Amino acid sequence: IGFCLNRQMKSFLLFFFLSVVAVASDPIPIIIDTDIGDDFDDSWAITEAISRPDLWDIKMIVTAAKNTPARAQIVAKYLSTYKRTDIPIGIGLKTSNYIGNLYAWAKDFNMTQYNETYGNVHTDGVAAAAYLLRQQSIANPIRYIAIGPTTNFGVLVKHYQDVVPKVEGIYAMFGGLDYCYGHKPVKVPGSCSEYNEAENITSSFAEFNASWPITITPLDTCEHNMKGQPWENLKAANKSSRPFVNTLLTSYCVWKKYQDCDGHASDTLFDPTAMFMSRDLKLFNMQWDKLLLTPKGGLYRNKNGRGVNVALTWKPNGLNTYHQLLSQWILDYRIPE
């Protein structure tokens, strides 16, 4: 007996399969390196990981680039509100006083009191991350989620070379290979200067050329917005009785400067794509490429390059399925009492 599955049924079955597979395996230990505060996608990524403690075991969140102490304040407010103050915070290398729109949401949060209460804010976040990597069991190695400029990795590779082999892999929002911002085709290989690479090219070379395995979601696959039913479901749950959703979307509105908070689509979900990729590659068409990095932060294929596992495209219905999963995970999570 033959039968055909329509697109909606295929999407449902894939959604169901991924949910079952996710529950069946142990959480992976991760360190998140984030420039939270500028674009909002870092907030999505951290919320995504917290929503599924059965998938991700967050060992530390390290702030990256520019005003890293202010970024740590934003992280602390999320962790306090989400009641995950057990997660250590590392303050990465500060490179300027700049901090983005989201800081307005956390500027009055008492960081001194937070650290006096929980005692797990590390002023040298890179050193703290290196110590954590040294202590982690070889049988359960840590994956590094790189969702900001590479500044901290430059320090890590230069001063803590011994921990590089202890990293199971770097999972990064990194580069643009065949497509650049706005999904514009890259006509000249290496001409797409993606922000995370270009912000500190010396550190980017250090991260890119270190011996750890690297898996990336370039702009080709991470430049997308949530819209339709998954997005509408989240907006409908934005109420005080749903504090997890409410915290995310209230902070989103502050980041948006209270303009078009109720729009038809979310902001661009660069970083949560990298977070998802760190756990599961089934929704992507993966390609092993040999890549080189240009002095301006562009990626291009070259037979002499280093091997990189690239999430090059989404499988059919893959992106829609991911949006359904992300929305449902956030909707289903309940902040601990």
C-alpha positions in Angstrom: 0.0 0.0 0.0 1.5 3.3 -1.1 0.7 6.7 0.3 2.0 10.3 0.0 2.8 12.7 2.9 1.9 16.3 2.3 4.4 19.0 3.3 2.6 19.8 6.6 2.6 16.1 7.7 6.3 15.8 6.8 7.1 18.9 8.8 5.2 17.5 11.8 6.9 14.1 11.6 10.3 15.7 11.5 9.4 18.0 14.4 8.3 14.9 16.4 11.4 12.9 15.5 13.8 15.6 16.6 11.9 16.1 19.8 12.1 12.4 20.6 15.8 12.2 19.7 16.6 15.2 21.8 15.1 13.7 24.9 16.9 10.4 24.4 20.5 11.7 24.8 22.4 13.5 27.6 22.9 17.3 27.7 26.1 18.5 26.2 28.4 20.7 28.4 28.9 24.2 26.8 30.5 27.5 27.3 28.7 30.4 25.6 30.9 33.3 24.4 28.6 36.2 23.7 28.4 39.9 22.9 24.9 40.2 24.3 23.5 43.7 24.3 24.0 44.8 20.7 21.9 42.7 18.5 19.1 40.8 20.3 20.0 37.3 18.9 22.3 36.6 21.8 19.3 36.8 24.1 17.5 34.3 22.0 20.4 31.9 22.1 20.9 32.0 25.8 17.1 31.7 26.4 17.1 28.8 23.9 19.8 26.9 25.8 18.2 27.6 29.2 14.8 26.4 27.9 16.2 22.9 27.3 18.5 21.8 30.2 18.1 18.3 29.0 19.9 19.3 25.8 22.5 21.9 27.0 24.4 22.0 30.3 25.6 25.6 30.5 28.9 25.6 32.3 29.7 29.3 31.9 28.6 32.4 30.0 31.5 34.6 29.0 30.9 38.2 27.7 32.9 39.2 24.6 34.0 42.5 22.9 33.6 46.2 23.8 32.0 46.8 27.2 32.1 43.3 28.6 31.3 44.3 32.3 28.1 45.9 31.0 27.3 42.8 29.0 27.8 40.7 32.1 25.2 42.9 33.9 22.7 41.9 31.1 23.5 38.2 31.5 23.1 38.5 35.3 19.7 40.0 35.0 18.6 37.2 32.7 20.0 34.5 34.9 18.4 36.1 38.0 15.0 36.4 36.3 15.2 32.9 34.9 16.4 31.6 38.3 19.6 30.1 36.8 22.0 31.9 39.0 24.0 28.6 39.3 25.5 29.4 35.9 28.9 31.2 36.3 29.5 34.5 34.4 32.9 35.4 33.0 33.7 38.9 32.1 35.8 38.8 28.9 38.4 41.2 27.5 37.0 44.8 27.5 37.9 46.6 24.3 35.8 49.8 24.6 33.0 51.4 26.6 30.4 50.8 23.9 27.2 48.8 24.8 24.1 48.4 22.7 20.4 49.2 23.2 19.7 46.2 25.5 21.8 47.7 28.3 18.9 50.1 29.1 17.0 47.0 30.3 19.7 46.0 32.8 21.4 49.3 33.7 19.8 49.4 37.2 20.5 45.8 38.0 22.8 45.5 41.1 25.7 43.5 39.9 27.6 43.9 43.2 24.8 42.4 45.2 24.4 39.6 42.6 28.0 38.6 43.0 27.9 38.9 46.8 24.9 36.6 46.8 26.0 34.0 44.3 29.8 34.5 44.2 30.2 33.2 40.6 31.1 36.3 38.6 34.7 36.1 37.3 36.4 39.3 36.5 38.9 37.4 34.2 36.4 35.4 32.2 38.9 33.9 29.8 41.1 32.6 32.7 38.0 31.2 34.4 36.9 29.4 31.1 40.4 28.0 30.7 40.3 26.7 34.3 36.9 25.1 33.6 38.2 23.4 30.5 41.2 22.0 32.4 38.8 20.5 35.1 36.3 19.0 32.7 36.3 15.2 32.3 37.8 13.9 29.1 34.9 11.6 28.7 32.5 14.6 28.6 34.3 17.4 26.8 33.0 21.0 26.5 31.7 22.6 23.3 32.3 26.3 22.9 29.4 28.3 21.4 31.0 31.3 19.7 28.3 33.9 19.1 30.3 37.2 19.2 33.5 38.8 18.0 36.5 36.5 18.6 38.4 38.7 21.1 38.3 36.2 23.9 39.6 33.4 21.7 42.6 35.5 20.8 43.5 35.6 24.5 42.6 32.0 25.1 44.8 30.7 22.2 47.7 33.0 23.1 47.8 32.5 26.9 46.1 29.1 27.5 47.3 27.0 24.6 47.1 23.8 26.7 43.2 24.0 26.8 42.8 24.0 23.0 42.9 20.2 22.7 40.3 20.0 25.5 37.6 21.8 23.5 35.4 19.2 21.7 34.6 21.8 19.1 33.8 25.4 18.3 30.3 26.0 17.1 30.1 29.5 15.7 28.0 32.1 13.9 30.9 32.9 11.5 31.3 34.3 8.1 29.4 34.4 4.8 30.4 31.9 2.2 28.1 31.9 -0.8 25.8 34.6 0.6 26.4 37.8 2.5 24.1 40.1 4.4 20.6 40.5 2.9 21.2 37.1 1.3 23.1 38.7 -1.5 25.3 36.3 -3.5 29.0 36.5 -2.9 30.3 37.3 -6.3 34.0 37.6 -5.3 35.1 34.8 -3.0 36.1 36.2 0.4 34.5 39.6 -0.1 31.8 39.2 2.6 33.3 40.7 5.7 31.1 39.3 8.5 31.1 41.3 11.8 32.2 38.5 14.2 35.3 37.9 12.1 36.1 41.5 11.0 35.8 43.1 14.5 39.1 41.8 15.6 40.9 40.1 12.8 44.0 39.1 14.8 41.8 37.1 17.3 39.8 35.7 14.4 42.9 34.3 12.8 43.9 32.8 16.2 40.5 31.1 16.7 40.3 30.0 13.1 43.8 28.5 12.9 43.8 26.7 16.2 43.6 22.9 16.2 40.1 22.5 17.6 37.3 21.3 15.3 35.1 24.1 13.9 31.5 23.9 12.8 29.9 27.1 11.5 26.6 28.5 10.5 27.5 31.3 8.1 25.1 34.0 6.9 24.0 31.5 4.3 21.9 29.7 6.9 21.7 32.0 10.0 20.2 35.1 8.5 16.5 34.5 9.0 13.5 35.7 11.1 10.8 33.8 12.9 7.4 34.7 11.6 4.0 33.1 11.2 2.4 30.8 13.8 5.6 30.2 15.9 6.1 33.9 16.3 2.4 34.7 16.9 2.3 31.9 19.6 5.1 33.6 21.5 3.6 37.0 21.3 0.2 35.6 22.5 2.0 34.2 25.6 3.7 37.5 26.5 2.0 38.0 29.8 3.0 38.1 33.5 1.7 34.6 34.0 4.3 33.4 31.6 7.5 35.0 33.0 9.9 33.1 30.8 8.3 34.4 27.6 7.5 37.7 29.2 11.1 38.4 30.2 12.4 37.6 26.7 9.9 39.7 24.9 9.9 42.6 27.4 13.7 42.9 27.0 13.2 42.6 23.2 10.9 45.6 23.3 13.5 47.6 25.3 16.1 46.7 22.7 13.7 47.8 20.0 13.3 51.1 21.8 9.6 50.3 22.1 9.2 50.6 18.3 7.3 47.8 16.4 7.6 45.3 19.3 4.5 43.6 18.0 5.7 43.3 14.4 5.0 40.5 12.0 8.5 38.9 12.5 11.3 38.7 15.0 14.7 40.2 14.7 17.3 38.2 12.8 18.1 34.9 14.6 21.8 34.6 13.8 23.0 33.3 17.2 20.3 30.9 18.2 21.0 29.1 14.9 24.5 28.4 16.1 23.2 27.2 19.5 20.8 24.8 17.8 23.6 23.6 15.4 25.7 22.7 18.4 23.2 20.1 19.4 21.8 18.8 16.2 22.8 19.0 12.5 19.9 17.0 11.1 18.0 20.1 9.7 21.0 21.3 7.7 22.8 20.3 4.6 26.3 20.1 5.9 29.4 20.4 3.8 33.0 19.9 4.7 35.0 22.7 3.1 38.6 23.8 3.2 38.5 27.5 4.0 40.8 30.5 4.3 40.1 33.8 6.2 41.0 37.1 4.6 42.6 40.1 6.5 39.2 41.8 6.2 37.2 39.0 7.7 36.0 37.2 4.6 35.8 33.4 4.1 36.6 31.6 0.9 37.3 28.1 -0.3 40.8 27.1 -1.0 42.5 23.7 -1.2 45.2 24.9 1.2 42.6 26.0 3.8 41.7 24.4 7.1 38.8 22.0 7.3 35.5 23.4 8.5 32.1 21.8 8.9 29.7 24.2 7.3 25.9 24.4 7.6 25.6 25.5 4.1 21.8 25.3 3.5 18.7 24.2 5.3 17.0 20.9 4.3 13.4 21.2 2.9 11.1 22.3 5.8 14.2 22.5 8.0 14.0 26.2 8.8 10.2 26.1 9.5 10.8 23.1 11.7 13.5 24.9 13.7 11.2 27.9 14.2 8.5 25.6 15.5 11.0 23.9 17.9 12.5 27.1 19.2 9.0 28.7 19.8 7.7 25.6 21.5 10.7 25.1 23.7 10.4 28.7 25.0 6.6 28.3 25.5 6.9 25.0 27.3 9.7 26.0 29.7 8.7 26.9 33.3 11.0 28.9 35.5 11.9 26.8 38.6 10.0 27.7 41.8 
